[in-house]
């Protein structure tokens, strides 16, 4: 059992937590991607500043899930921020 507990702990260390920020979906005409960001969630996101002083919010969209949206297999996928 000690071995299983150690394995589970190692898996927990690798897993990332994320905060839901918004959604991505294909437009009705299919020629564009629609991005919807929750304003409250976005304002709570962590940011970083580049060397030229610009501030950015790093967000993540699963490429696999986005491809499924593009081919019509899924209607929507999420936009998140990974939390360390």
PDB file with one MODEL, atoms N, CA, C and O in Angstrom:
MODEL        1
ATOM      1  N   UNK A   1       0.802  -1.196   0.000  1.00  0.00           N
ATOM      2  CA  UNK A   1       0.000   0.000   0.000  1.00  0.00           C
ATOM      3  C   UNK A   1       0.843   1.257   0.000  1.00  0.00           C
ATOM      4  O   UNK A   1       0.449   2.259  -0.596  1.00  0.00           O
ATOM      5  N   UNK A   2       1.980   1.230   0.647  1.00  0.00           N
ATOM      6  CA  UNK A   2       2.838   2.407   0.681  1.00  0.00           C
ATOM      7  C   UNK A   2       3.256   2.801  -0.725  1.00  0.00           C
ATOM      8  O   UNK A   2       3.371   3.987  -1.034  1.00  0.00           O
ATOM      9  N   UNK A   3       3.484   1.801  -1.581  1.00  0.00           N
ATOM     10  CA  UNK A   3       3.887   2.093  -2.953  1.00  0.00           C
ATOM     11  C   UNK A   3       2.767   2.820  -3.699  1.00  0.00           C
ATOM     12  O   UNK A   3       3.028   3.776  -4.428  1.00  0.00           O
ATOM     13  N   UNK A   4       1.523   2.371  -3.521  1.00  0.00           N
ATOM     14  CA  UNK A   4       0.392   3.019  -4.179  1.00  0.00           C
ATOM     15  C   UNK A   4       0.220   4.449  -3.701  1.00  0.00           C
ATOM     16  O   UNK A   4      -0.057   5.340  -4.503  1.00  0.00           O
ATOM     17  N   UNK A   5       0.379   4.681  -2.402  1.00  0.00           N
ATOM     18  CA  UNK A   5       0.257   6.034  -1.864  1.00  0.00           C
ATOM     19  C   UNK A   5       1.308   6.950  -2.457  1.00  0.00           C
ATOM     20  O   UNK A   5       1.027   8.106  -2.775  1.00  0.00           O
ATOM     21  N   UNK A   6       2.518   6.435  -2.606  1.00  0.00           N
ATOM     22  CA  UNK A   6       3.595   7.229  -3.188  1.00  0.00           C
ATOM     23  C   UNK A   6       3.287   7.554  -4.651  1.00  0.00           C
ATOM     24  O   UNK A   6       3.499   8.681  -5.098  1.00  0.00           O
ATOM     25  N   UNK A   7       2.788   6.567  -5.390  1.00  0.00           N
ATOM     26  CA  UNK A   7       2.441   6.788  -6.794  1.00  0.00           C
ATOM     27  C   UNK A   7       1.349   7.842  -6.913  1.00  0.00           C
ATOM     28  O   UNK A   7       1.431   8.721  -7.771  1.00  0.00           O
ATOM     29  N   UNK A   8       0.320   7.765  -6.057  1.00  0.00           N
ATOM     30  CA  UNK A   8      -0.750   8.761  -6.093  1.00  0.00           C
ATOM     31  C   UNK A   8      -0.217  10.151  -5.778  1.00  0.00           C
ATOM     32  O   UNK A   8      -0.643  11.125  -6.398  1.00  0.00           O
ATOM     33  N   UNK A   9       0.710  10.264  -4.820  1.00  0.00           N
ATOM     34  CA  UNK A   9       1.297  11.556  -4.473  1.00  0.00           C
ATOM     35  C   UNK A   9       2.053  12.128  -5.656  1.00  0.00           C
ATOM     36  O   UNK A   9       1.940  13.317  -5.952  1.00  0.00           O
ATOM     37  N   UNK A  10       2.835  11.276  -6.345  1.00  0.00           N
ATOM     38  CA  UNK A  10       3.580  11.737  -7.517  1.00  0.00           C
ATOM     39  C   UNK A  10       2.630  12.217  -8.605  1.00  0.00           C
ATOM     40  O   UNK A  10       2.921  13.202  -9.284  1.00  0.00           O
ATOM     41  N   UNK A  11       1.500  11.541  -8.784  1.00  0.00           N
ATOM     42  CA  UNK A  11       0.532  11.963  -9.792  1.00  0.00           C
ATOM     43  C   UNK A  11      -0.078  13.303  -9.407  1.00  0.00           C
ATOM     44  O   UNK A  11      -0.317  14.142 -10.276  1.00  0.00           O
ATOM     45  N   UNK A  12      -0.333  13.518  -8.116  1.00  0.00           N
ATOM     46  CA  UNK A  12      -0.888  14.787  -7.664  1.00  0.00           C
ATOM     47  C   UNK A  12       0.087  15.929  -7.913  1.00  0.00           C
ATOM     48  O   UNK A  12      -0.328  17.041  -8.236  1.00  0.00           O
ATOM     49  N   UNK A  13       1.384  15.659  -7.766  1.00  0.00           N
ATOM     50  CA  UNK A  13       2.391  16.685  -7.993  1.00  0.00           C
ATOM     51  C   UNK A  13       2.416  17.129  -9.448  1.00  0.00           C
ATOM     52  O   UNK A  13       2.705  18.290  -9.740  1.00  0.00           O
ATOM     53  N   UNK A  14       2.112  16.203 -10.370  1.00  0.00           N
ATOM     54  CA  UNK A  14       2.176  16.497 -11.794  1.00  0.00           C
ATOM     55  C   UNK A  14       0.919  17.210 -12.278  1.00  0.00           C
ATOM     56  O   UNK A  14       0.987  18.018 -13.204  1.00  0.00           O
ATOM     57  N   UNK A  15      -0.231  16.919 -11.662  1.00  0.00           N
ATOM     58  CA  UNK A  15      -1.485  17.518 -12.098  1.00  0.00           C
ATOM     59  C   UNK A  15      -1.478  19.023 -11.865  1.00  0.00           C
ATOM     60  O   UNK A  15      -1.018  19.510 -10.832  1.00  0.00           O
ATOM     61  N   UNK A  16      -2.000  19.743 -12.848  1.00  0.00           N
ATOM     62  CA  UNK A  16      -2.112  21.192 -12.729  1.00  0.00           C
ATOM     63  C   UNK A  16      -3.549  21.558 -12.391  1.00  0.00           C
ATOM     64  O   UNK A  16      -4.490  20.909 -12.849  1.00  0.00           O
ATOM     65  N   UNK A  17      -3.709  22.581 -11.604  1.00  0.00           N
ATOM     66  CA  UNK A  17      -5.038  23.124 -11.333  1.00  0.00           C
ATOM     67  C   UNK A  17      -5.270  24.261 -12.313  1.00  0.00           C
ATOM     68  O   UNK A  17      -4.329  24.921 -12.752  1.00  0.00           O
ATOM     69  N   UNK A  18      -6.520  24.479 -12.645  1.00  0.00           N
ATOM     70  CA  UNK A  18      -6.817  25.567 -13.570  1.00  0.00           C
ATOM     71  C   UNK A  18      -8.095  26.268 -13.156  1.00  0.00           C
ATOM     72  O   UNK A  18      -8.950  25.698 -12.479  1.00  0.00           O
ATOM     73  N   UNK A  19      -8.202  27.517 -13.579  1.00  0.00           N
ATOM     74  CA  UNK A  19      -9.401  28.322 -13.354  1.00  0.00           C
ATOM     75  C   UNK A  19     -10.092  28.547 -14.691  1.00  0.00           C
ATOM     76  O   UNK A  19      -9.467  28.965 -15.665  1.00  0.00           O
ATOM     77  N   UNK A  20     -11.377  28.267 -14.725  1.00  0.00           N
ATOM     78  CA  UNK A  20     -12.163  28.496 -15.933  1.00  0.00           C
ATOM     79  C   UNK A  20     -12.290  30.000 -16.171  1.00  0.00           C
ATOM     80  O   UNK A  20     -12.668  30.752 -15.273  1.00  0.00           O
ATOM     81  N   UNK A  21     -11.973  30.424 -17.386  1.00  0.00           N
ATOM     82  CA  UNK A  21     -12.024  31.848 -17.731  1.00  0.00           C
ATOM     83  C   UNK A  21     -13.079  32.120 -18.801  1.00  0.00           C
ATOM     84  O   UNK A  21     -13.676  33.197 -18.819  1.00  0.00           O
ATOM     85  N   UNK A  22     -13.312  31.159 -19.688  1.00  0.00           N
ATOM     86  CA  UNK A  22     -14.281  31.381 -20.749  1.00  0.00           C
ATOM     87  C   UNK A  22     -14.455  30.167 -21.634  1.00  0.00           C
ATOM     88  O   UNK A  22     -14.050  29.057 -21.288  1.00  0.00           O
ATOM     89  N   UNK A  23     -15.072  30.401 -22.797  1.00  0.00           N
ATOM     90  CA  UNK A  23     -15.400  29.328 -23.732  1.00  0.00           C
ATOM     91  C   UNK A  23     -15.030  29.720 -25.157  1.00  0.00           C
ATOM     92  O   UNK A  23     -14.942  30.900 -25.498  1.00  0.00           O
ATOM     93  N   UNK A  24     -14.815  28.691 -25.983  1.00  0.00           N
ATOM     94  CA  UNK A  24     -14.548  28.875 -27.408  1.00  0.00           C
ATOM     95  C   UNK A  24     -15.555  28.018 -28.165  1.00  0.00           C
ATOM     96  O   UNK A  24     -15.791  26.863 -27.812  1.00  0.00           O
ATOM     97  N   UNK A  25     -16.143  28.593 -29.207  1.00  0.00           N
ATOM     98  CA  UNK A  25     -17.057  27.822 -30.059  1.00  0.00           C
ATOM     99  C   UNK A  25     -16.939  28.312 -31.499  1.00  0.00           C
ATOM    100  O   UNK A  25     -16.427  29.402 -31.753  1.00  0.00           O
ATOM    101  N   UNK A  26     -17.407  27.514 -32.415  1.00  0.00           N
ATOM    102  CA  UNK A  26     -17.428  27.907 -33.824  1.00  0.00           C
ATOM    103  C   UNK A  26     -18.619  28.814 -34.072  1.00  0.00           C
ATOM    104  O   UNK A  26     -19.672  28.653 -33.456  1.00  0.00           O
ATOM    105  N   UNK A  27     -18.448  29.767 -34.975  1.00  0.00           N
ATOM    106  CA  UNK A  27     -19.567  30.648 -35.333  1.00  0.00           C
ATOM    107  C   UNK A  27     -20.638  29.837 -36.057  1.00  0.00           C
ATOM    108  O   UNK A  27     -20.368  28.745 -36.557  1.00  0.00           O
ATOM    109  N   UNK A  28     -21.848  30.373 -36.109  1.00  0.00           N
ATOM    110  CA  UNK A  28     -22.941  29.678 -36.797  1.00  0.00           C
ATOM    111  C   UNK A  28     -22.612  29.415 -38.260  1.00  0.00           C
ATOM    112  O   UNK A  28     -22.973  28.368 -38.798  1.00  0.00           O
ATOM    113  N   UNK A  29     -21.933  30.353 -38.905  1.00  0.00           N
ATOM    114  CA  UNK A  29     -21.568  30.181 -40.307  1.00  0.00           C
ATOM    115  C   UNK A  29     -20.366  29.245 -40.459  1.00  0.00           C
ATOM    116  O   UNK A  29     -20.101  28.747 -41.553  1.00  0.00           O
ATOM    117  N   UNK A  30     -19.650  29.008 -39.378  1.00  0.00           N
ATOM    118  CA  UNK A  30     -18.516  28.081 -39.416  1.00  0.00           C
ATOM    119  C   UNK A  30     -17.209  28.676 -39.892  1.00  0.00           C
ATOM    120  O   UNK A  30     -16.208  27.966 -39.989  1.00  0.00           O
ATOM    121  N   UNK A  31     -17.195  29.966 -40.190  1.00  0.00           N
ATOM    122  CA  UNK A  31     -15.993  30.576 -40.726  1.00  0.00           C
ATOM    123  C   UNK A  31     -15.134  31.298 -39.704  1.00  0.00           C
ATOM    124  O   UNK A  31     -14.128  31.910 -40.061  1.00  0.00           O
ATOM    125  N   UNK A  32     -15.518  31.234 -38.440  1.00  0.00           N
ATOM    126  CA  UNK A  32     -14.767  31.947 -37.401  1.00  0.00           C
ATOM    127  C   UNK A  32     -14.894  31.203 -36.073  1.00  0.00           C
ATOM    128  O   UNK A  32     -15.752  30.338 -35.893  1.00  0.00           O
ATOM    129  N   UNK A  33     -14.017  31.570 -35.165  1.00  0.00           N
ATOM    130  CA  UNK A  33     -14.068  31.060 -33.803  1.00  0.00           C
ATOM    131  C   UNK A  33     -14.569  32.184 -32.912  1.00  0.00           C
ATOM    132  O   UNK A  33     -14.069  33.307 -32.981  1.00  0.00           O
ATOM    133  N   UNK A  34     -15.564  31.882 -32.068  1.00  0.00           N
ATOM    134  CA  UNK A  34     -16.100  32.874 -31.132  1.00  0.00           C
ATOM    135  C   UNK A  34     -15.494  32.603 -29.754  1.00  0.00           C
ATOM    136  O   UNK A  34     -15.537  31.477 -29.258  1.00  0.00           O
ATOM    137  N   UNK A  35     -14.937  33.634 -29.153  1.00  0.00           N
ATOM    138  CA  UNK A  35     -14.318  33.536 -27.834  1.00  0.00           C
ATOM    139  C   UNK A  35     -15.137  34.358 -26.857  1.00  0.00           C
ATOM    140  O   UNK A  35     -15.373  35.545 -27.079  1.00  0.00           O
ATOM    141  N   UNK A  36     -15.573  33.723 -25.771  1.00  0.00           N
ATOM    142  CA  UNK A  36     -16.331  34.408 -24.726  1.00  0.00           C
ATOM    143  C   UNK A  36     -15.551  34.312 -23.424  1.00  0.00           C
ATOM    144  O   UNK A  36     -15.282  33.216 -22.932  1.00  0.00           O
ATOM    145  N   UNK A  37     -15.191  35.465 -22.869  1.00  0.00           N
ATOM    146  CA  UNK A  37     -14.417  35.532 -21.636  1.00  0.00           C
ATOM    147  C   UNK A  37     -15.312  36.099 -20.535  1.00  0.00           C
ATOM    148  O   UNK A  37     -15.975  37.119 -20.726  1.00  0.00           O
ATOM    149  N   UNK A  38     -15.325  35.431 -19.391  1.00  0.00           N
ATOM    150  CA  UNK A  38     -16.058  35.939 -18.236  1.00  0.00           C
ATOM    151  C   UNK A  38     -15.251  37.083 -17.633  1.00  0.00           C
ATOM    152  O   UNK A  38     -14.105  36.886 -17.232  1.00  0.00           O
ATOM    153  N   UNK A  39     -15.832  38.267 -17.566  1.00  0.00           N
ATOM    154  CA  UNK A  39     -15.120  39.460 -17.114  1.00  0.00           C
ATOM    155  C   UNK A  39     -14.609  39.326 -15.675  1.00  0.00           C
ATOM    156  O   UNK A  39     -13.476  39.709 -15.387  1.00  0.00           O
ATOM    157  N   UNK A  40     -15.422  38.793 -14.784  1.00  0.00           N
ATOM    158  CA  UNK A  40     -14.993  38.626 -13.392  1.00  0.00           C
ATOM    159  C   UNK A  40     -13.831  37.643 -13.289  1.00  0.00           C
ATOM    160  O   UNK A  40     -12.860  37.901 -12.577  1.00  0.00           O
ATOM    161  N   UNK A  41     -13.927  36.515 -13.999  1.00  0.00           N
ATOM    162  CA  UNK A  41     -12.857  35.520 -13.967  1.00  0.00           C
ATOM    163  C   UNK A  41     -11.577  36.096 -14.571  1.00  0.00           C
ATOM    164  O   UNK A  41     -10.486  35.863 -14.052  1.00  0.00           O
ATOM    165  N   UNK A  42     -11.708  36.846 -15.668  1.00  0.00           N
ATOM    166  CA  UNK A  42     -10.537  37.424 -16.334  1.00  0.00           C
ATOM    167  C   UNK A  42      -9.830  38.425 -15.426  1.00  0.00           C
ATOM    168  O   UNK A  42      -8.601  38.473 -15.385  1.00  0.00           O
ATOM    169  N   UNK A  43     -10.609  39.222 -14.701  1.00  0.00           N
ATOM    170  CA  UNK A  43      -9.998  40.227 -13.828  1.00  0.00           C
ATOM    171  C   UNK A  43      -9.255  39.598 -12.663  1.00  0.00           C
ATOM    172  O   UNK A  43      -8.390  40.239 -12.064  1.00  0.00           O
ATOM    173  N   UNK A  44      -9.577  38.353 -12.331  1.00  0.00           N
ATOM    174  CA  UNK A  44      -8.897  37.659 -11.244  1.00  0.00           C
ATOM    175  C   UNK A  44      -7.688  36.847 -11.709  1.00  0.00           C
ATOM    176  O   UNK A  44      -6.994  36.250 -10.886  1.00  0.00           O
ATOM    177  N   UNK A  45      -7.429  36.820 -13.019  1.00  0.00           N
ATOM    178  CA  UNK A  45      -6.319  36.036 -13.557  1.00  0.00           C
ATOM    179  C   UNK A  45      -4.968  36.636 -13.180  1.00  0.00           C
ATOM    180  O   UNK A  45      -4.822  37.847 -13.013  1.00  0.00           O
ATOM    181  N   UNK A  46      -3.990  35.747 -13.053  1.00  0.00           N
ATOM    182  CA  UNK A  46      -2.617  36.189 -12.837  1.00  0.00           C
ATOM    183  C   UNK A  46      -2.056  36.714 -14.153  1.00  0.00           C
ATOM    184  O   UNK A  46      -2.449  36.259 -15.228  1.00  0.00           O
ATOM    185  N   UNK A  47      -1.154  37.655 -14.067  1.00  0.00           N
ATOM    186  CA  UNK A  47      -0.557  38.251 -15.261  1.00  0.00           C
ATOM    187  C   UNK A  47       0.958  38.179 -15.175  1.00  0.00           C
ATOM    188  O   UNK A  47       1.525  37.862 -14.129  1.00  0.00           O
ATOM    189  N   UNK A  48       1.600  38.481 -16.296  1.00  0.00           N
ATOM    190  CA  UNK A  48       3.045  38.663 -16.298  1.00  0.00           C
ATOM    191  C   UNK A  48       3.369  39.884 -17.140  1.00  0.00           C
ATOM    192  O   UNK A  48       2.583  40.289 -17.997  1.00  0.00           O
ATOM    193  N   UNK A  49       4.535  40.466 -16.886  1.00  0.00           N
ATOM    194  CA  UNK A  49       4.956  41.686 -17.582  1.00  0.00           C
ATOM    195  C   UNK A  49       6.197  41.360 -18.400  1.00  0.00           C
ATOM    196  O   UNK A  49       7.139  40.746 -17.899  1.00  0.00           O
ATOM    197  N   UNK A  50       6.190  41.777 -19.663  1.00  0.00           N
ATOM    198  CA  UNK A  50       7.344  41.561 -20.535  1.00  0.00           C
ATOM    199  C   UNK A  50       8.384  42.651 -20.307  1.00  0.00           C
ATOM    200  O   UNK A  50       8.133  43.633 -19.608  1.00  0.00           O
ATOM    201  N   UNK A  51       9.533  42.464 -20.897  1.00  0.00           N
ATOM    202  CA  UNK A  51      10.634  43.408 -20.695  1.00  0.00           C
ATOM    203  C   UNK A  51      10.305  44.808 -21.202  1.00  0.00           C
ATOM    204  O   UNK A  51      10.906  45.782 -20.749  1.00  0.00           O
ATOM    205  N   UNK A  52       9.358  44.923 -22.137  1.00  0.00           N
ATOM    206  CA  UNK A  52       8.979  46.250 -22.642  1.00  0.00           C
ATOM    207  C   UNK A  52       7.827  46.862 -21.841  1.00  0.00           C
ATOM    208  O   UNK A  52       7.289  47.901 -22.221  1.00  0.00           O
ATOM    209  N   UNK A  53       7.444  46.209 -20.717  1.00  0.00           N
ATOM    210  CA  UNK A  53       6.432  46.774 -19.831  1.00  0.00           C
ATOM    211  C   UNK A  53       4.999  46.393 -20.151  1.00  0.00           C
ATOM    212  O   UNK A  53       4.083  46.836 -19.459  1.00  0.00           O
ATOM    213  N   UNK A  54       4.775  45.581 -21.185  1.00  0.00           N
ATOM    214  CA  UNK A  54       3.419  45.158 -21.536  1.00  0.00           C
ATOM    215  C   UNK A  54       2.956  44.057 -20.576  1.00  0.00           C
ATOM    216  O   UNK A  54       3.740  43.184 -20.203  1.00  0.00           O
ATOM    217  N   UNK A  55       1.685  44.100 -20.179  1.00  0.00           N
ATOM    218  CA  UNK A  55       1.128  43.111 -19.262  1.00  0.00           C
ATOM    219  C   UNK A  55       0.233  42.138 -20.027  1.00  0.00           C
ATOM    220  O   UNK A  55      -0.611  42.557 -20.821  1.00  0.00           O
ATOM    221  N   UNK A  56       0.418  40.844 -19.788  1.00  0.00           N
ATOM    222  CA  UNK A  56      -0.331  39.799 -20.480  1.00  0.00           C
ATOM    223  C   UNK A  56      -0.969  38.840 -19.493  1.00  0.00           C
ATOM    224  O   UNK A  56      -0.490  38.667 -18.373  1.00  0.00           O
ATOM    225  N   UNK A  57      -2.064  38.216 -19.928  1.00  0.00           N
ATOM    226  CA  UNK A  57      -2.749  37.183 -19.155  1.00  0.00           C
ATOM    227  C   UNK A  57      -2.540  35.859 -19.896  1.00  0.00           C
ATOM    228  O   UNK A  57      -3.070  35.679 -20.993  1.00  0.00           O
ATOM    229  N   UNK A  58      -1.773  34.931 -19.311  1.00  0.00           N
ATOM    230  CA  UNK A  58      -1.558  33.646 -19.996  1.00  0.00           C
ATOM    231  C   UNK A  58      -2.769  32.729 -19.840  1.00  0.00           C
ATOM    232  O   UNK A  58      -3.161  32.393 -18.722  1.00  0.00           O
ATOM    233  N   UNK A  59      -3.355  32.327 -20.963  1.00  0.00           N
ATOM    234  CA  UNK A  59      -4.526  31.456 -20.972  1.00  0.00           C
ATOM    235  C   UNK A  59      -4.222  30.212 -21.803  1.00  0.00           C
ATOM    236  O   UNK A  59      -3.308  30.215 -22.628  1.00  0.00           O
ATOM    237  N   UNK A  60      -5.002  29.144 -21.578  1.00  0.00           N
ATOM    238  CA  UNK A  60      -4.774  27.877 -22.247  1.00  0.00           C
ATOM    239  C   UNK A  60      -6.069  27.352 -22.848  1.00  0.00           C
ATOM    240  O   UNK A  60      -7.128  27.403 -22.222  1.00  0.00           O
ATOM    241  N   UNK A  61      -5.966  26.842 -24.082  1.00  0.00           N
ATOM    242  CA  UNK A  61      -7.056  26.121 -24.733  1.00  0.00           C
ATOM    243  C   UNK A  61      -6.465  24.793 -25.176  1.00  0.00           C
ATOM    244  O   UNK A  61      -5.424  24.768 -25.833  1.00  0.00           O
ATOM    245  N   UNK A  62      -7.108  23.698 -24.826  1.00  0.00           N
ATOM    246  CA  UNK A  62      -6.642  22.379 -25.251  1.00  0.00           C
ATOM    247  C   UNK A  62      -6.707  22.278 -26.768  1.00  0.00           C
ATOM    248  O   UNK A  62      -7.758  22.504 -27.369  1.00  0.00           O
ATOM    249  N   UNK A  63      -5.583  21.940 -27.383  1.00  0.00           N
ATOM    250  CA  UNK A  63      -5.534  21.827 -28.834  1.00  0.00           C
ATOM    251  C   UNK A  63      -6.424  20.688 -29.314  1.00  0.00           C
ATOM    252  O   UNK A  63      -7.098  20.813 -30.337  1.00  0.00           O
ATOM    253  N   UNK A  64      -6.429  19.579 -28.582  1.00  0.00           N
ATOM    254  CA  UNK A  64      -7.261  18.438 -28.943  1.00  0.00           C
ATOM    255  C   UNK A  64      -8.743  18.819 -28.892  1.00  0.00           C
ATOM    256  O   UNK A  64      -9.498  18.504 -29.812  1.00  0.00           O
ATOM    257  N   UNK A  65      -9.154  19.493 -27.824  1.00  0.00           N
ATOM    258  CA  UNK A  65     -10.555  19.910 -27.694  1.00  0.00           C
ATOM    259  C   UNK A  65     -10.919  20.953 -28.742  1.00  0.00           C
ATOM    260  O   UNK A  65     -12.027  20.922 -29.279  1.00  0.00           O
ATOM    261  N   UNK A  66     -10.006  21.878 -29.045  1.00  0.00           N
ATOM    262  CA  UNK A  66     -10.269  22.893 -30.066  1.00  0.00           C
ATOM    263  C   UNK A  66     -10.436  22.250 -31.442  1.00  0.00           C
ATOM    264  O   UNK A  66     -11.311  22.645 -32.213  1.00  0.00           O
ATOM    265  N   UNK A  67      -9.606  21.270 -31.748  1.00  0.00           N
ATOM    266  CA  UNK A  67      -9.752  20.556 -33.022  1.00  0.00           C
ATOM    267  C   UNK A  67     -11.118  19.889 -33.127  1.00  0.00           C
ATOM    268  O   UNK A  67     -11.720  19.875 -34.200  1.00  0.00           O
ATOM    269  N   UNK A  68     -11.613  19.334 -32.013  1.00  0.00           N
ATOM    270  CA  UNK A  68     -12.939  18.717 -32.020  1.00  0.00           C
ATOM    271  C   UNK A  68     -14.029  19.751 -32.273  1.00  0.00           C
ATOM    272  O   UNK A  68     -15.022  19.453 -32.936  1.00  0.00           O
ATOM    273  N   UNK A  69     -13.855  20.960 -31.751  1.00  0.00           N
ATOM    274  CA  UNK A  69     -14.804  22.049 -32.024  1.00  0.00           C
ATOM    275  C   UNK A  69     -14.743  22.417 -33.505  1.00  0.00           C
ATOM    276  O   UNK A  69     -15.779  22.617 -34.140  1.00  0.00           O
ATOM    277  N   UNK A  70     -13.545  22.506 -34.047  1.00  0.00           N
ATOM    278  CA  UNK A  70     -13.378  22.896 -35.451  1.00  0.00           C
ATOM    279  C   UNK A  70     -14.010  21.902 -36.417  1.00  0.00           C
ATOM    280  O   UNK A  70     -14.567  22.305 -37.438  1.00  0.00           O
ATOM    281  N   UNK A  71     -13.932  20.606 -36.109  1.00  0.00           N
ATOM    282  CA  UNK A  71     -14.498  19.596 -37.008  1.00  0.00           C
ATOM    283  C   UNK A  71     -15.963  19.288 -36.693  1.00  0.00           C
ATOM    284  O   UNK A  71     -16.587  18.475 -37.375  1.00  0.00           O
ATOM    285  N   UNK A  72     -16.509  19.932 -35.665  1.00  0.00           N
ATOM    286  CA  UNK A  72     -17.916  19.768 -35.341  1.00  0.00           C
ATOM    287  C   UNK A  72     -18.225  18.613 -34.404  1.00  0.00           C
ATOM    288  O   UNK A  72     -19.392  18.309 -34.163  1.00  0.00           O
ATOM    289  N   UNK A  73     -17.197  17.969 -33.876  1.00  0.00           N
ATOM    290  CA  UNK A  73     -17.415  16.865 -32.944  1.00  0.00           C
ATOM    291  C   UNK A  73     -17.861  17.361 -31.574  1.00  0.00           C
ATOM    292  O   UNK A  73     -18.580  16.664 -30.859  1.00  0.00           O
ATOM    293  N   UNK A  74     -17.432  18.568 -31.211  1.00  0.00           N
ATOM    294  CA  UNK A  74     -17.861  19.223 -29.963  1.00  0.00           C
ATOM    295  C   UNK A  74     -18.406  20.589 -30.310  1.00  0.00           C
ATOM    296  O   UNK A  74     -18.008  21.192 -31.307  1.00  0.00           O
ATOM    297  N   UNK A  75     -19.317  21.078 -29.485  1.00  0.00           N
ATOM    298  CA  UNK A  75     -19.903  22.397 -29.716  1.00  0.00           C
ATOM    299  C   UNK A  75     -19.044  23.486 -29.093  1.00  0.00           C
ATOM    300  O   UNK A  75     -18.922  24.575 -29.654  1.00  0.00           O
ATOM    301  N   UNK A  76     -18.445  23.204 -27.935  1.00  0.00           N
ATOM    302  CA  UNK A  76     -17.735  24.219 -27.176  1.00  0.00           C
ATOM    303  C   UNK A  76     -16.575  23.586 -26.415  1.00  0.00           C
ATOM    304  O   UNK A  76     -16.611  22.394 -26.107  1.00  0.00           O
ATOM    305  N   UNK A  77     -15.558  24.370 -26.112  1.00  0.00           N
ATOM    306  CA  UNK A  77     -14.491  23.962 -25.207  1.00  0.00           C
ATOM    307  C   UNK A  77     -14.126  25.139 -24.321  1.00  0.00           C
ATOM    308  O   UNK A  77     -14.614  26.250 -24.526  1.00  0.00           O
ATOM    309  N   UNK A  78     -13.277  24.902 -23.345  1.00  0.00           N
ATOM    310  CA  UNK A  78     -12.999  25.918 -22.340  1.00  0.00           C
ATOM    311  C   UNK A  78     -11.691  26.657 -22.583  1.00  0.00           C
ATOM    312  O   UNK A  78     -10.783  26.170 -23.257  1.00  0.00           O
ATOM    313  N   UNK A  79     -11.633  27.845 -22.009  1.00  0.00           N
ATOM    314  CA  UNK A  79     -10.397  28.630 -21.920  1.00  0.00           C
ATOM    315  C   UNK A  79     -10.093  28.725 -20.427  1.00  0.00           C
ATOM    316  O   UNK A  79     -10.956  29.110 -19.637  1.00  0.00           O
ATOM    317  N   UNK A  80      -8.881  28.380 -20.045  1.00  0.00           N
ATOM    318  CA  UNK A  80      -8.517  28.350 -18.630  1.00  0.00           C
ATOM    319  C   UNK A  80      -7.173  29.007 -18.394  1.00  0.00           C
ATOM    320  O   UNK A  80      -6.410  29.272 -19.323  1.00  0.00           O
ATOM    321  N   UNK A  81      -6.906  29.259 -17.127  1.00  0.00           N
ATOM    322  CA  UNK A  81      -5.571  29.691 -16.719  1.00  0.00           C
ATOM    323  C   UNK A  81      -5.039  28.628 -15.773  1.00  0.00           C
ATOM    324  O   UNK A  81      -5.697  28.259 -14.800  1.00  0.00           O
ATOM    325  N   UNK A  82      -3.842  28.143 -16.068  1.00  0.00           N
ATOM    326  CA  UNK A  82      -3.195  27.144 -15.220  1.00  0.00           C
ATOM    327  C   UNK A  82      -2.681  27.852 -13.962  1.00  0.00           C
ATOM    328  O   UNK A  82      -2.049  28.906 -14.032  1.00  0.00           O
ATOM    329  N   UNK A  83      -2.970  27.242 -12.818  1.00  0.00           N
ATOM    330  CA  UNK A  83      -2.562  27.805 -11.533  1.00  0.00           C
ATOM    331  C   UNK A  83      -1.501  26.886 -10.949  1.00  0.00           C
ATOM    332  O   UNK A  83      -1.726  25.686 -10.796  1.00  0.00           O
ATOM    333  N   UNK A  84      -0.346  27.453 -10.625  1.00  0.00           N
ATOM    334  CA  UNK A  84       0.738  26.634 -10.047  1.00  0.00           C
ATOM    335  C   UNK A  84       0.506  26.333  -8.600  1.00  0.00           C
ATOM    336  O   UNK A  84       1.322  25.659  -7.971  1.00  0.00           O
TER     337      UNK A  84
ENDMDL
END
